[in-house]
C-alpha cells in the first residue's frame, strides 16, 4: 500500500495542517491584544513592545526558506515534527517568562518552530493531495489559519482580562501536544530533493540582510540605522546574485526567472504588510486612546479575521470557476480600499467606520491569501513545491516585517521612546496614518502584477 497517498495519510496530513494552521496564527494575533498589559507588567515602552512582535516575524522570515530546503532534502515530516515540538516548548517558556528580555528570547524560540512548520505544511499538502483536491485542501488549511486569527483577538482579550497575558501561551500547549501526536501517526516520509545540498552562505546572507533591513527601519532616524538599512538592501541583492552562482542555492535560479513566481512573491510582500501593523496600531489606539478593555478590543479586531476566514474558505469554491490570479487581484483591491479608509483615523472616529474598514480588509486578505497559496504551486514544477511554498510564506513574513519596520520607524519619529500617554496621543494618531497611506498606495500599484502573470499550466 502507498502510505504517501492513501486515505489515512490524507486524513492525518489535513489534521496536522489544520491544528498547525490554527495554532501559530492564534498566538500571533492574541499576543497583540496583551501588549499593553505586558508593557505594564515589565515597564516596557512601545518600541520594545513592537519588537516582541517583530522579533518573532524576523526569525520566522529568516528560517522559512532554509527549513523548506532542509525538508526537501531530509523529509517534510521530520522537520514539521521538530517544529511543533520547538514551538510548544517556546510557548511554555513564554508563559513562564520573568522579564521582558526572557519573553523576547522565548518568542525567538517559538519563531524557529513556526518557521519549521510553515515552511513545509502547505508543501506537504501539495505532495499528498492531487489535482483539484489540492486547491480545496490548501484553502481549508489557509482558512483555518484565519480562523486562528479570528479567534485570537477574542480569546486573547478574554484570557488577558480575566486570567492574565501568560494564559495566552498556556492555552496553546494542548494544541501543540495534539499536533505532535497526529504527526507521529503519519507513515512514510516526503523527500523531494534527496541529492541536493544545503547552502550555509545563502542562509547567512539572507538572515543578515533581513535583520539589517528591519533593524534599520526601527532606527531610521539615526545615521547608524540608515547605514544598516542600506546594507540590508544590498545584502538582498547579493543573496539573489548568490543563487545563480552557488552549487546548491536556497532558491533555484529557474524560479528566479519564473515571472509568476516573482510576481506572486512581490505582491504578497505588499499585501501582507498592512495586516500586522493594523492590528498593532489599532490595539494601542483602542486600549489607550479609546479606553476599551482587552476583551472589547479583541472582539472589535476579530472582525478582520472573521472575514478572512470566511473569504479564504470561499476561495476554495471560487477556484473551480475563476482563475486564482484574478481572485488575488480582487483581494488586493479590497485591501487597498480598507487602508484608504484607515488613513482618516482620528481620536473620535466612529467604531462603525473601523468595523467596516476591518471587514473590507479581512475580505481582501481572505481572497488573496488562499489564491496566492494556490498560485505558489500552480505555476511551478512538483520538485519546487516545498521551495515555492516556503518562499511565499517568507515573503508574507517579510511583508509583515516591512509593515512593522515602517511602523516602528514612524513611532520613533513621532513619539520616540516615550510611553503612549495623553500628551502624545495626537502625535501617535498622525504617525499611524502614514503606514496606512504607504501600503494603500503600494496595493493600488501592485494590482497590475496579477494581470501580467500569464497563464498557468492548469488554465
DAWOWO-V826543 format. One record per backbone hydrogen bond with DSSP energy under -0.5 kcal/mol. CO is the residue of the C=O (numbers start at 0). NH is the residue of the N-H. Records with the same first field share a line. If there is no record, write none. Layout:
CO=NH ; NH
This chain:
0=2
1=4 ; 5
5=9
6=10
7=11
8=12
9=13
10=14
11=15
12=16
13=17
14=18
15=19
16=20
17=21
18=22
19=23
20=24
21=25
22=26
23=27
24=28
25=29
26=30
27=31
28=32
29=32 ; 33
30=34
31=34
33=37
34=38
35=39
36=40
37=41
38=42 ; 43
44=48
45=49
46=50
47=51
48=52
49=53
50=54
52=56
53=57
54=58
55=59
56=60
57=61
58=62
59=63
60=64
61=65
62=66
63=67
64=68
65=69
66=70
67=71
68=72
69=73
70=74
71=192
74=78
75=79
76=80
77=81
78=82
79=83
80=84
81=85
82=86
83=87
84=88
85=89
86=90
87=91
88=92
89=93
90=94
91=95
93=96
98=102
99=103
100=104
101=105
102=106
103=107
104=108
105=109
106=110
107=111
108=112
109=113
110=114
111=115
112=116
113=117
114=118
116=119 ; 120
119=123
120=124
121=125
122=126
123=127
124=128
129=132 ; 133
130=133 ; 134
131=135
132=136
133=137
134=138
135=139
136=140
137=141
138=142
139=143
140=144
141=145
142=146
143=147
144=148
145=149
146=150
147=151
148=152
149=153
150=154
151=155
152=156
153=157
154=158
155=159
156=160
157=161
158=162 ; 163
159=163
163=166
164=167 ; 168
165=168 ; 169
166=170
167=171
168=171 ; 172
169=172 ; 173
171=175
172=176
173=177
174=178
175=179
176=180
177=181
178=182
179=183
180=184
181=184
182=185
188=190
189=75
192=195
197=199
198=202
199=203
200=204
201=205
202=206
203=207
204=208
205=209
206=210
207=211
208=212
209=213
210=214
211=215
212=216
213=217
214=218
216=219
218=221 ; 224
221=225
222=226
223=227
224=228
225=229
226=230
227=231
228=232
229=233
230=234
231=235
232=236
233=237
234=238
235=239
236=240
237=241
238=242
239=243
240=243
241=244 ; 245
249=251
251=254 ; 255
252=256
254=257
256=258
257=261
258=262
259=263
260=264
261=265
262=266
263=267
264=268
265=269
266=270
267=271
268=272
269=273
271=275
272=276
273=277
274=278
275=279
276=280
277=281
278=282
279=283
280=284
281=285
282=286
283=287 ; 288
284=288 ; 289
285=291
292=296
293=297
294=298
295=299
296=300
297=301
299=302
300=303 ; 304
301=305
302=306
303=307
304=308
305=309
306=310
307=311
308=312
309=313
310=314
311=315
312=315 ; 316
313=316 ; 317
314=318
316=319
317=320 ; 321
322=325 ; 326
323=327
324=328
325=329
326=330
327=331
328=332
329=333
330=334
331=335
332=336
333=337
334=338
335=339
336=340
337=341
338=342
339=342
340=343
341=344
345=348
349=352 ; 353
350=354
351=355
352=356
353=357
354=358
355=359
356=360
357=361
358=362
359=363
360=364
361=365
362=366
363=367
364=368
365=369
366=370
367=371
368=372
369=373
370=374
371=375
372=376
373=376 ; 377
374=378
377=456
380=383
381=384
383=387
384=388
385=389
386=390
387=391
388=392
389=393
390=394
391=395
392=396
393=397
394=398
395=399
396=400
397=401
398=402
399=403
400=404
401=405
402=406
403=407
404=408
405=409
406=410
407=411
408=412
409=413
410=414 ; 415
414=417
420=423
421=424
423=427
424=428
425=429
426=430
427=431
428=432
429=433
430=433 ; 434
431=435
432=436
433=437
434=438
435=439
436=440
437=441
438=442
439=443
440=444
441=445
442=446
444=447
445=448 ; 449
446=449
447=450
448=451
455=458
